[in-house]
Amino acid sequence: MLFAIQKARQYFLKTTFQFMDQKQSFARRDKLRAIEQSIQDQWAANQSFQSNPDERKKFFLTVFYSLSQPGTFYLEPRDVTQGHMCSNYDFDSKINTPEYDDAWFKFKENANRYQNIILDIKSVPFSKPDGAISDVGWTILPVFSPDNYVMSNCYQLPVFRGSVPRAVIEDIKKQDTWDYLRDQVTNNKVFYLKNMSIIVRLVDAQREGHFNKRMDCDRLQYKYLPQGERIKQWSYNPAVVLDQMSMKTIKSLIPFKDNPAAFNRKVTEYFANSYGLTQYLGS
């Protein structure tokens, strides 16, 4: 995602999901003590999903993203033009680590230290791409530092369960987002979707060309993940990369051996029609 601050600065956003089966990832870590301090990312399903790890990977995930200010993709009066979508899968990525081929998206907004990107994850079954859409989870990426610089980096963000709470969007307009969210977790107001995370790249336009590598575990910023011992159960690192080598690709989940591009187009247009995002509909 590319962002413009005041009249000169811009930022880009890209997203990648990282899923991991817990037992498998811990076994690999036991074999790789040399990178014990590296961090591992795993995935657990939304409560509406089945508990079988193989079953919960059979959902097509789409990320909706919008700015917290004005926040009108969610708040009244609704403005669907504020919403954007990341849905173009890299079908050669692994089933537990879906990646996207969407281009960088550019925002142009005045600098505001309380500006954030709301990331809203929804799903449909691969076997029924025009079926019921489920709210998987959501998270928030702050854009600016306190002195109004774009915080360019590659971030791994934890995901919170369910749909985006409208109260959260209102509450973060004038306070530090992650101080607020951690307080909400402590007080059982919001709940982590254990152990799902999303990897996002945010780049100032003045640094265009930086952070071009997807899934770059050498440059990932983990500051928003739960800390302490719990961080080992969440983050993405070289051990996870090794775990993935023998796993099937997303392409194997497409029903009836449909053409990947055609299948992806069908799902994208279904989501776009469902939420009024006409810019994603084919001509």
KEMARBA-225583 format. One record per residue: residue number from 1; chain; x, y, z of N, C-alpha, C in turn. Coordinates in steps of 0.05 Angstrom, whole numbers. Example, Ala and Ser with C-alpha at 12.3 -4.5 7.8 and 13.67 -1.06 7.14 Angstrom:
   nr  kette    n.xx    n.yy    n.zz   ca.xx   ca.yy   ca.zz    c.xx    c.yy    c.zz
    1      A     264    -114     156     246     -90     156     264     -66     156
    2      A     257     -45     142     273     -21     143     258       1     157
END
This chain:
   nr  kette    n.xx    n.yy    n.zz   ca.xx   ca.yy   ca.zz    c.xx    c.yy    c.zz
    1      A      17     -24       0       0       0       0      18      24       0
    2      A      11      44     -16      27      68     -18      11      91      -7
    3      A      23     107      10       8     129      23      21     156      17
    4      A       4     176      12      13     204       8       8     220      33
    5      A      29     232      44      26     249      67      26     279      58
    6      A       6     293      67       3     321      60       5     323      29
    7      A      25     333      17      24     335     -12      46     318     -25
    8      A      63     305      -9      86     292     -21      89     263     -15
    9      A      79     253       8      86     226      16      63     207      11
   10      A      70     183       4      50     162      -2      58     136      11
   11      A      38     117      13      46      91      23      31      69       8
   12      A      44      46       7      33      22      -6      27       2      15
   13      A       9     -16       8       3     -39      26       2     -65       9
   14      A      14     -86      20      10    -112       9       5    -131      32
   15      A     -10    -153      27     -17    -171      48     -10    -200      41
   16      A      -3    -216      61       2    -244      58      -8    -258      83
   17      A     -21    -281      80     -29    -296     103      -9    -317     109
   18      A      -6    -324     135      12    -345     144      -4    -364     163
   19      A      -7    -389     155     -20    -408     172       0    -431     178
   20      A      -5    -444     200      13    -466     207      -1    -486     225
   21      A       2    -511     220      -9    -532     238       8    -533     262
   22      A      -3    -532     286      12    -529     311      31    -552     316
   23      A      22    -577     314      39    -600     320      62    -601     301
   24      A      57    -596     276      78    -597     256     100    -576     262
   25      A      91    -552     268     111    -531     272     128    -535     297
   26      A     116    -546     318     132    -551     342     152    -574     338
   27      A     144    -593     322     163    -615     316     187    -604     301
   28      A     182    -587     282     204    -575     266     222    -558     284
   29      A     210    -544     303     227    -527     320     245    -544     338
   30      A     234    -567     347     251    -585     363     276    -594     347
   31      A     273    -597     321     295    -606     304     314    -583     297
   32      A     305    -559     301     321    -536     293     327    -518     316
   33      A     341    -528     336     347    -513     360     364    -488     354
   34      A     379    -489     332     396    -466     325     380    -441     320
   35      A     355    -444     313     338    -420     309     316    -419     329
   36      A     321    -429     353     302    -430     375     290    -402     380
   37      A     307    -381     377     297    -355     383     281    -342     360
   38      A     282    -355     337     265    -346     315     236    -349     323
   39      A     219    -337     307     191    -336     315     174    -351     295
   40      A     153    -363     305     137    -380     288     108    -372     287
   41      A      96    -374     264      69    -367     259      52    -392     255
   42      A      28    -392     266      10    -415     263     -17    -405     257
   43      A     -35    -423     252     -63    -414     246     -83    -431     260
   44      A    -103    -419     272    -126    -433     283    -151    -421     272
   45      A    -171    -438     267    -195    -429     253    -213    -412     270
   46      A    -230    -397     256    -252    -383     269    -271    -404     281
   47      A    -285    -398     301    -302    -417     315    -322    -430     296
   48      A    -330    -415     275    -349    -426     256    -338    -447     238
   49      A    -311    -449     238    -298    -470     221    -297    -496     236
   50      A    -293    -518     221    -290    -544     234    -263    -545     247
   51      A    -260    -562     267    -236    -564     282    -214    -580     269
   52      A    -221    -596     249    -201    -612     235    -182    -593     220
   53      A    -156    -594     225    -137    -576     211    -138    -578     181
   54      A    -143    -602     170    -145    -604     141    -170    -591     130
   55      A    -191    -591     146    -216    -579     136    -214    -549     136
   56      A    -201    -537     157    -202    -508     159    -184    -495     139
   57      A    -168    -510     124    -152    -498     102    -168    -496      76
   58      A    -193    -505      76    -208    -506      51    -226    -482      47
   59      A    -217    -459      57    -232    -435      55    -216    -414      39
   60      A    -229    -401      20    -217    -380       5    -219    -354      21
   61      A    -197    -342      28    -196    -319      45    -191    -293      29
   62      A    -207    -273      34    -204    -247      21    -201    -226      43
   63      A    -183    -207      38    -178    -185      56    -191    -159      46
   64      A    -209    -147      61    -219    -121      56    -202    -101      72
   65      A    -195     -78      60    -180     -59      75    -190     -31      69
   66      A    -188     -14      90    -198      13      88    -185      30     110
   67      A    -187      56     108    -175      74     128    -194      77     152
   68      A    -182      78     175    -198      82     200    -210     110     201
   69      A    -197     129     188    -208     156     186    -210     163     156
   70      A    -234     166     146    -259     171     160    -273     146     171
   71      A    -266     121     163    -278      97     173    -305      91     163
   72      A    -313     105     141    -341     102     131    -346      77     115
   73      A    -326      60     112    -333      34     100    -350      18     120
   74      A    -347      26     146    -363      13     167    -382      32     181
   75      A    -374      57     185    -390      76     200    -410      90     182
   76      A    -431     100     194    -451     115     179    -443     145     176
   77      A    -449     157     153    -461     145     130    -442     128     114
   78      A    -450     104     106    -433      85      93    -423      96      66
   79      A    -398      90      60    -386      98      34    -369      75      24
   80      A    -381      59       6    -367      34      -3    -342      41     -19
   81      A    -340      65     -29    -316      72     -44    -291      73     -26
   82      A    -295      73       0    -273      73      19    -261      45      22
   83      A    -275      25      12    -267      -3      16    -250     -13      -8
   84      A    -231     -30      -2    -214     -42     -22    -210     -71     -15
   85      A    -200     -86     -34    -200    -115     -31    -175    -128     -42
   86      A    -165    -147     -27    -141    -163     -35    -150    -192     -38
   87      A    -151    -202     -63    -163    -228     -67    -149    -245     -89
   88      A    -128    -234    -102    -115    -249    -123     -94    -268    -112
   89      A    -101    -293    -110     -83    -313     -98     -59    -318    -116
   90      A     -37    -324    -104     -15    -338    -117     -21    -368    -113
   91      A     -31    -381    -133     -41    -409    -130     -18    -429    -127
   92      A       7    -419    -130      30    -437    -125      40    -434     -97
   93      A      28    -416     -81      35    -415     -52      23    -438     -37
   94      A      32    -443     -14      24    -467       1      -3    -463      15
   95      A     -17    -486      20     -44    -484      31     -44    -472      59
   96      A     -22    -475      73     -22    -463     100      -9    -435     101
   97      A      -1    -426      77      11    -399      75       1    -386      49
   98      A     -25    -380      47     -34    -366      23     -21    -339      19
   99      A     -12    -334      -6       0    -309     -13     -17    -296     -35
  100      A     -14    -270     -38     -30    -255     -58     -12    -242     -79
  101      A     -23    -239    -103      -9    -226    -125     -19    -198    -130
  102      A     -36    -188    -113     -48    -161    -118     -25    -140    -119
  103      A     -30    -120    -136     -10     -99    -138     -11     -81    -113
  104      A      10     -66    -110      11     -47     -88     -13     -28     -91
  105      A     -25     -21     -69     -47      -1     -69     -38      25     -58
  106      A     -46      47     -71     -36      74     -62     -59      90     -49
  107      A     -53     100     -26     -70     120     -12     -57     147     -13
  108      A     -73     168     -16     -64     195     -14     -81     210       7
  109      A     -69     215      30     -83     227      52     -65     246      67
  110      A     -76     266      81     -60     283      98     -50     266     122
  111      A     -27     274     131     -15     260     154     -32     263     179
  112      A     -35     240     193     -50     240     218     -39     217     235
  113      A     -28     223     257     -15     202     273     -34     180     282
  114      A     -60     185     281     -80     165     289     -93     152     265
  115      A     -81     155     242     -92     141     218     -83     112     219
  116      A    -101      94     212     -96      66     212    -108      53     187
  117      A     -99      29     181    -111      13     160    -126     -10     174
  118      A    -152     -12     169    -168     -34     180    -166     -57     160
  119      A    -159     -80     169    -157    -105     153    -178    -124     162
  120      A    -196    -131     145    -220    -147     151    -221    -172     134
  121      A    -218    -196     147    -214    -221     133    -240    -236     132
  122      A    -248    -244     108    -273    -259     104    -267    -284      87
  123      A    -286    -303      88    -280    -328      74    -305    -340      61
  124      A    -301    -356      40    -321    -374      29    -308    -401      25
  125      A    -323    -423      25    -310    -449      20    -300    -451      -8
  126      A    -277    -464     -12    -268    -469     -39    -288    -486     -54
  127      A    -301    -504     -41    -320    -522     -54    -346    -508     -62
  128      A    -352    -485     -51    -376    -470     -57    -369    -440     -57
  129      A    -356    -430     -78    -346    -403     -79    -367    -381     -80
  130      A    -392    -390     -84    -414    -370     -82    -432    -376     -58
  131      A    -420    -388     -38    -434    -396     -13    -435    -373       7
  132      A    -443    -380      31    -445    -360      53    -417    -348      59
  133      A    -416    -322      61    -391    -309      69    -389    -308      99
  134      A    -366    -315     110    -362    -315     139    -342    -294     147
  135      A    -346    -281     170    -327    -263     182    -306    -280     197
  136      A    -281    -278     187    -260    -294     200    -247    -278     222
  137      A    -237    -254     216    -224    -238     236    -215    -212     225
  138      A    -202    -196     241    -194    -169     233    -169    -161     248
  139      A    -156    -140     238    -133    -129     253    -129    -100     243
  140      A    -110     -86     255    -106     -58     249     -76     -52     247
  141      A     -69     -37     226     -41     -29     221     -39       1     223
  142      A     -25      12     244     -21      41     245      -3      50     221
  143      A      -8      74     211       7      83     187      29     102     195
  144      A      24     121     213      43     143     218      55     141     246
  145      A      80     150     248      93     154     274      81     179     287
  146      A      87     183     313      78     208     327      86     234     313
  147      A     109     233     298     118     257     284     110     257     255
  148      A      90     240     248      77     240     222      95     230     199
  149      A     112     210     205     126     196     184     112     169     179
  150      A     111     161     154     100     134     148     119     113     159
  151      A     108      94     174     124      73     187     129      50     168
  152      A     145      55     147     151      35     127     163      11     139
  153      A     152     -13     133     164     -37     143     147     -61     133
  154      A     155     -84     140     140    -109     135     131    -119     162
  155      A     105    -120     167      94    -126     193      79    -153     193
  156      A      82    -167     216      65    -190     221      46    -182     243
  157      A      20    -183     237      -1    -174     255     -17    -197     265
  158      A     -24    -198     290     -43    -218     300     -71    -211     290
  159      A     -88    -230     289    -116    -226     280    -135    -230     303
  160      A    -155    -213     305    -176    -214     325    -201    -228     314
  161      A    -214    -242     330    -236    -259     322    -261    -243     314
  162      A    -274    -253     293    -301    -243     286    -300    -219     267
  163      A    -322    -203     268    -326    -180     251    -314    -155     264
  164      A    -308    -135     248    -296    -110     258    -316     -95     276
  165      A    -309     -91     302    -328     -76     320    -328     -46     312
  166      A    -352     -36     308    -354      -7     301    -343      10     323
  167      A    -346       2     348    -337      18     371    -307      21     370
  168      A    -292       1     361    -263       2     359    -255      25     340
  169      A    -268      27     317    -261      47     297    -265      75     309
  170      A    -287      78     324    -291     104     338    -271     109     359
  171      A    -264      89     375    -246      93     398    -217      99     391
  172      A    -208      91     367    -180      95     360    -175     121     345
  173      A    -195     138     344    -192     163     329    -172     182     343
  174      A    -169     180     369    -152     199     384    -135     185     405
  175      A    -127     160     400    -109     147     419     -93     126     405
  176      A     -71     118     418     -53      98     406     -69      72     402
  177      A     -68      62     377     -85      39     370     -78      14     386
  178      A     -52       8     387     -44     -18     399     -44     -17     430
  179      A     -40       6     442     -44       8     471     -74       2     476
  180      A     -91      13     460    -120       9     463    -127     -21     459
  181      A    -117     -33     437    -124     -61     431    -114     -80     453
  182      A     -90     -76     462     -79     -93     484     -96     -91     509
  183      A    -105     -67     514    -123     -63     537    -149     -77     533
  184      A    -159     -77     508    -184     -91     502    -181    -121     505
  185      A    -157    -132     498    -152    -160     502    -151    -167     532
  186      A    -137    -150     547    -135    -155     576    -162    -156     589
  187      A    -180    -139     580    -207    -137     592    -228    -154     578
  188      A    -218    -173     561    -236    -192     548    -257    -178     531
  189      A    -250    -156     518    -268    -143     500    -264    -152     471
  190      A    -239    -158     464    -233    -170     438    -215    -194     443
  191      A    -215    -213     424    -201    -238     429    -184    -245     404
  192      A    -159    -254     410    -142    -263     388    -154    -288     375
  193      A    -151    -289     349    -157    -313     334    -132    -329     333
  194      A    -129    -347     352    -104    -362     356    -102    -384     336
  195      A     -80    -387     324     -57    -369     322     -55    -360     293
  196      A     -73    -343     285     -73    -333     257     -60    -306     256
  197      A     -46    -300     235     -34    -274     231     -35    -267     202
  198      A     -29    -242     197     -28    -231     169      -2    -215     167
  199      A      11    -218     144      36    -204     139      30    -182     119
  200      A      38    -158     126      31    -134     111      56    -117     106
  201      A      59    -107      81      81     -89      75      70     -61      71
  202      A      82     -42      85      74     -14      84      98       2      76
  203      A      96      19      55     119      33      44     112      62      38
  204      A     128      80      47     127     108      39     134     110       9
  205      A     120     127      -6     126     130     -34     155     140     -39
  206      A     166     154     -20     193     163     -23     213     139     -20
  207      A     203     116     -12     220      92     -10     210      71     -29
  208      A     196      79     -50     185      60     -69     208      42     -79
  209      A     202      16     -80     222      -4     -88     233     -19     -64
  210      A     228      -9     -40     236     -23     -16     215     -44      -9
  211      A     223     -64       6     205     -85      17     190     -99      -6
  212      A     204    -105     -28     191    -118     -50     189    -148     -47
  213      A     205    -160     -29     204    -189     -26     181    -198      -8
  214      A     165    -217     -19     144    -227      -2     155    -247      18
  215      A     141    -248      41     148    -268      62     177    -266      70
  216      A     187    -242      72     215    -238      79     219    -239     109
  217      A     224    -263     119     226    -267     148     250    -254     161
  218      A     270    -246     144     293    -232     155     287    -203     162
  219      A     265    -192     151     259    -164     155     232    -159     170
  220      A     219    -180     178     193    -178     190     195    -163     217
  221      A     175    -146     222     172    -131     247     150    -145     263
  222      A     157    -153     288     139    -170     304     127    -154     328
  223      A     130    -128     328     123    -113     353      93    -114     360
  224      A      76    -121     341      48    -122     347      38    -150     356
  225      A      56    -170     354      49    -197     362      49    -198     393
  226      A      34    -217     404      36    -222     433      65    -228     441
  227      A      74    -217     463     102    -219     470     107    -242     490
  228      A     132    -244     499     139    -265     518     140    -292     504
  229      A     134    -313     519     135    -340     509     115    -344     486
  230      A      93    -329     487      72    -333     467      82    -326     439
  231      A     102    -309     437     110    -300     410     121    -323     394
  232      A     133    -343     407     144    -366     393     122    -382     379
  233      A      97    -379     388      75    -394     376      62    -379     353
  234      A      71    -355     347      58    -339     327      75    -333     302
  235      A     100    -328     306     115    -314     285     125    -331     263
  236      A     132    -318     241     142    -331     217     172    -330     216
  237      A     185    -353     211     214    -353     211     224    -376     193
  238      A     251    -379     190     261    -400     172     252    -428     178
  239      A     246    -434     203     236    -461     209     209    -466     196
  240      A     192    -445     195     166    -448     183     170    -452     153
  241      A     189    -438     141     194    -440     112     201    -469     106
  242      A     218    -482     122     225    -510     118     201    -528     121
  243      A     184    -522     140     160    -539     144     142    -539     120
  244      A     142    -518     105     123    -515      83     131    -529      58
  245      A     156    -537      56     167    -546      30     151    -569      18
  246      A     142    -588      35     128    -611      24      98    -608      23
  247      A      87    -586      30      58    -582      31      47    -577       3
  248      A      21    -582       1       7    -578     -25       4    -548     -30
  249      A      -1    -541     -55      -6    -514     -62     -36    -507     -62
  250      A     -42    -482     -62     -70    -472     -63     -84    -484     -87
  251      A     -69    -487    -109     -81    -497    -134     -95    -524    -129
  252      A     -85    -540    -111     -97    -566    -106    -125    -565     -94
  253      A    -133    -542     -83    -159    -539     -71    -181    -530     -90
  254      A    -174    -523    -114    -194    -513    -134    -211    -537    -142
  255      A    -238    -535    -139    -255    -557    -146    -257    -562    -176
  256      A    -260    -587    -183    -264    -595    -211    -241    -587    -230
  257      A    -218    -582    -218    -194    -575    -234    -200    -550    -251
  258      A    -215    -532    -241    -222    -507    -255    -196    -491    -260
  259      A    -197    -474    -281    -174    -457    -287    -170    -438    -263
  260      A    -146    -436    -252    -142    -419    -228    -150    -390    -232
  261      A    -142    -378    -255    -149    -350    -259    -179    -346    -261
  262      A    -193    -365    -275    -222    -363    -277    -236    -366    -250
  263      A    -226    -385    -234    -237    -390    -208    -233    -365    -190
  264      A    -209    -354    -191    -203    -331    -175    -221    -307    -183
  265      A    -225    -304    -209    -241    -282    -219    -270    -285    -209
  266      A    -280    -310    -209    -307    -315    -200    -311    -308    -170
  267      A    -291    -316    -154    -293    -310    -125    -291    -280    -120
  268      A    -272    -268    -134    -268    -239    -130    -294    -223    -137
  269      A    -306    -231    -159    -331    -216    -167    -354    -223    -148
  270      A    -354    -246    -136    -375    -253    -117    -372    -235     -92
  271      A    -347    -232     -82    -343    -215     -59    -349    -186     -66
  272      A    -340    -177     -90    -344    -150     -98    -374    -143    -100
  273      A    -390    -161    -112    -418    -157    -114    -431    -157     -86
  274      A    -422    -173     -69    -434    -176     -42    -430    -150     -26
  275      A    -408    -135     -31    -402    -112     -14    -402     -86     -30
  276      A    -411     -87     -55    -414     -63     -71    -388     -51     -81
  277      A    -367     -67     -83    -341     -57     -92    -340     -60    -123
  278      A    -354     -43    -137    -357     -46    -166    -331     -43    -181
  279      A    -310     -31    -169    -285     -28    -183    -271     -55    -187
  280      A    -280     -76    -173    -268    -102    -176    -284    -120    -195
  281      A    -305    -110    -207    -321    -125    -226    -309    -123    -254
  282      A    -310    -145    -269    -300    -146    -296    -316    -128    -314
  283      A    -304    -119    -335    -318    -102    -354    -338    -117    -371
END
